[in-house]
Amino acid sequence: MRILISGASVAGPVLAYWLTRHGFSVTVVERAPALRKTGGHAVDLFRPAMNISERMGVLARVEERAVGTKRMSLYREGARRPVRVDLSKVFGTAADRHVEIMRDDLSEIYYDAARDDVEYVFGDSITAISPDGEVRFEKAAPRRFDLVVGADGLHSTVRRLVFGDESRFSAFIGAYLGVMTLPNYSGLDGELHIHVGVGRTAGMYGARHLGDARALFLFHSEHELDYAHRDVARQKQLLRGAFAGLHADVDRWLEELDRTPAFYFDSITQLHMDTWSRGRVTLVGDAGYCPGPAVGGSTTLAVVGAYVLAGELARAGGDQERAFPAYERAMAAHVRGSHAFALSAAKTLIPTSRLGVSGLVHGARLISTLPAGPSRAFVRLTTKGARLFDAMTVDDDYSSSPATRDRVGLAGDHGSGLGVE
């Protein structure tokens, strides 16, 4: 059975790995000419995604490339001295197992896991998908596939071709995200510097193995801003306007905008769809149910979604009429939880009042100073869905299903289930 996946970032390579292990023939098409190595930003893998990575045999590489941010200096706008925060305690309140890694590094690790068993086609993209499985491409000749999966992100081409314009499903949650690469002139290694003001938060972090640093910008907006998706000059202008005068450090970061080798800017938008599947086509990760970049655990959700989709297809013997609804049922609660968590996290990370700024600063300090038990209790009382990702459970049979054993003999190769016991 031939399956085409669009997108080679995170969900695509994870899905390709598990589909090949279940005996399917997989092709991945990616618009970029090669794996993206454009700087990227740090993403979080929580326990379910780490367990899946362990089953893929790549956890050691993931941990080796971890950013390792352990300390945070949190500056409130107008304050002279920062609040020092132990980030390992903060992360510990949310998950028993967690790692932070650059998205580009994670994508490469997942790609390497099955690159010899998967056909990768770089520098091309899908232009049409017919109901009988014929797929047309920008460059390559048409080909026929049994199934097509959109793993091509928030602005998915597959979703647009099959389900319609993105505006039908997107919900702006009142914030924007910017990321840039810049020199690590502060020598940051395992440390995050954050500046917080009303409606805006900016941070810079670095690690020795990166060789450079990243600056992250989050700001509130009551309405969607006027700019073109590919108009980088306009996006940089908006970022400068939003953060002017926050702090001298932030002004210095913004001076690097015209020299940065890598820049990303987008609205923080959620996707809400009644179904992620139609005919031979389904969606996975941000393409189908993005909870919001940087605030909703979208990377963990994408890894879990890819694993579940592959498992349900194996369990159904490739019958999408059984597999796709089962996949959607299995993921529904995870998606709803991630969407709700993202809304709460955005309000916390981008406070819209002085009281909110004060609450963020003092809350971070309190979590950092309390012992582990009380700090977790405090987070549970004050933060909706604080341990959402640790509570995710995934069917233990997916990596050793009868279909898998029959096709590729994986029975007994993997450990226990995911999520809390």
Secondary structure, DSSP 8 states (H G I E B T S, - for coil): -EEEEE--SSHHHHHHHHHHHTT-EEEEEESSSSS--S---EEEEEHHHHHHHHHTT-HHHHHHTB----EEEEEETT-SS-EEEEHHHHHHHH-SSEEEEEHHHHHHHHHHHHTTTSEEEES--EEEE-TTSEEEESSS--EE-SEEEE---TT-HHHHHHH--GGGTEEEEEEEEEEEEE--TT--SSEEEEEEETTEEEEEEE-TTTSSEEEEEEEE-SS-----TT-HHHHHHHHHHHHTTS-HHHHHHHTTTTT-S-EEEEEEEEE--S-SEETTEEE-THHHH---TTTS-HHHHHHHHHHHHHHHHHHTTT-HHHHHHHHHHHHHHHHHHHHHHHHHHHHHHS-SSHHHHHHHHHHHHHHHHS-HHHHHHHHHHHSTTTTTTTT----TTGGG-HHHHHHH--TT-S---SS--
